[in-house]
Amino acid sequence: MKRHRAGNFNISLLVICVLTAISIAFGQEPPRSQEGCAYLDKERPSLFISYVRELTEKGGKGRPAERVLLRLHNNSSCSFNIETDDMTGDESLFRKEVTKLPNGDIGTTYIPDPPEGARLSIFYDIQASKTEAPKPANYPATRDIAYTYTVPPGRSVVFAVDAKYFKKQYILSIPYSYSWEEIPERNVWGSIQHRVLYFYELPEGFLKG
């Protein structure tokens, strides 16, 4: 888990970033860094989102909350970063590294390493139509602190979407960055915003009624 200053989100700037970015994740060739990125399954996009299932959970004030679980797949040989809630208290999403300290004590470090299919609180955006700008759905646009989580090559993570957005078939997207873009000497961090879009896979009868 990494934390950085997010600053205030300017929606107009967000629109410019989206329009000027030449890479939208769905159906594109992954960017080529010095390390190189390649498809793991050449029949699928580098990043894509698939439907998992519906679920009902406890919401605010104990009321039931209707949600839909989606899965975000990393089908590339490069790691990528997404924004999430602060989840440092959930040790199940971390790999333990035990080392012997110079004074003889044993030190334990928790390294972000989500297991396959781990559920994360991924930040996602919504649009009612293609002509509208993406806007935050489950996080504040004016946040000052942002937490990033790294998804390794070949892994997938699961996240929940409010069913009201899903049933209206709002355009859902997740902003992300490739890990190699965040190396300071390359001076490209934040210069391009990538997005992976969700193209609906609806179970039969989902929208009836």
N, C-alpha and C positions, 0 to 999 in steps of 0.2 A: 504494500500500500504506500503510495507516494502522495504528498500533499503539496499543493502550490496555490499561490494567490491567483484567484480567478478574475478579480476586478468586476466591474459592472458590465453586464451583457448589454450591448447596444443592438437592438433588433435590426436596424438598417444596416449596420456593419455586418451582422450575421448573414443578411440577404446577399450582400456584396461578396462575402466569403464563399457562399454556396454557389453563386453564379459564376464567379471567377475560377473556382476550383475546377480543374479539368478532370479530376478523378472522383467519380461516384462509384461506390464499391460494387454495386450490383452489375455483374456482367462485364467488368473491366479487367484489363491486364494489371496485375499488381505492380506498384512502383518498383523500380529497380534501384536498390541501394548498392553500396560498395559490397555488402555481403551477398546481395541478390535475393529476390523473392520469387517464389514459383508456386504454382498450383500443386496441391497434394492430390486432389481428384480433378483431373482436367475436364470432367463433365459438369462440374459445378463452379459457381463464382468463387472468388477468393474469400469473400465474407458473405454470409447469407443468413437469413432468419427463417425459421420454420415453426409451424404450429405444434404445440404439445397437447394441451388439454384445457378444459374449463375447471375452475375450482371456486369454492366459496370459503372465505376466511373471515375471521373476526376483524371488524373494522373499528372506526372511531366510536367511542361510547358503547362498545360491545355489540354494535349492529353488524349484521352480516355484510360482507363486501364481496361483490362478484368480480372475479378477475379471470384473466386468460394467461396461461403460461406459454411463453415463446422460448425458442432456443436460438442463441446466437452462435454460429459456427465459424471457426477460424480454419479455412481451407487453404491456407497459405503456409509457406515455410518461414514466415516472419511473425514475430510477436506484435500485438497491437494493444493500445491502451484505451480504456473507456473510463468515463467518470462514474463514480458510485457514491453511496453514503459511506461514512466512516464505519468500517466493520472490524476495527482492531480488536474488539472483544470476542470475535468469533474465531477461535483458534483452529477450528476444523478446516478453515480455508488457508491455513499456513503450513508450510513445511518446517519442521524443527531441524536446526543445525546446532549440534552440541560441540563446544570447543573448550579446551583447557586454557585458562587464563594464565598470564605470567606469574601471578601470585599463587598459583596452584588450584584456585577455585574453578568450578565448572560453570561455564556460561552457556545459556540457551538463547538462540536467536530464532525468531519466527519470520520465515521468508514467504511472501505471497506466492502461493502455488495452488490455485484452485483445482480440486480434483475434477475429473471429467463429469460434466453435468451439474456442477455446483450451482446453487441458486444465489444470485447476486441482486442487489438493489441498483440496477443499471439505470442511469438517467437517459430518458428518451424524449423526443420532440414529437409534436403532432401538427398536422395541417388538415383543414377541412377540405381544401382543394389545392390543385397545383399552382394556382395564382397567388395563394397566400404564403407568407413567410413562415418557416418552421418556428414554433414557439415551445418553450419548456412545458412538459406535461406533469412531471412529478418532482420538480426541483425549482428553487427560486432563481429567477433570472439575475437577481442582484446579489447573488452570493459572493462572498469575499474569499472563501476557502473552497478549493475543489480537491477531491481525492481521486486519484487515478489507480486503476487496477489493470494489471498486465495479463492478457490471455495468451498463453503459449501456442506455438504452431500445433495444429491438429486437435486442439481442444474445443469444447463447446461449453457454454454456460447458459443457465436458464434464468429468465426474469419474468416478472408479472406485469401485466398491463391492465389498467382499469377497463372493465368490460364495456363501459359506456362508449369509450373511444373505438374499441374493437368492433362493436356491433354497428356503429355508424360508418365503419370502414374509413376512418380518418387515415390519412397518410402517416405512417409511423416511421421514424428514422432515429438512428443512434449516431451521434458524432463520435469520431474516433481518430486516433493518430497512430502511426507506426512507431515502434520503439526506437528504430534507428533515426527517426526524425528529431528525437529529443536529445541527441548528442550535441552539446553546446558548440563545439568547433565547426559543426556543419551549418549552424546559423539558419536553420529552417523551421525551428519549433514555432508552431502557431501561425506560420505563414500560409498554410493551406489547410482547409478544413475538409476532411473526408466524411462521408456519410454512408451508412449501409441502410437501405430502404427495405421495408417489409412489403412483399407482394403477397397478397392474401391467399392462404391455403385454408379454406373453410370446410369444416366437416359438414356432411349432408344435413340439411335442415337447421343449420345454426341460426340463420336469420329469420326463420319462420316465427310468426306470432309477434 
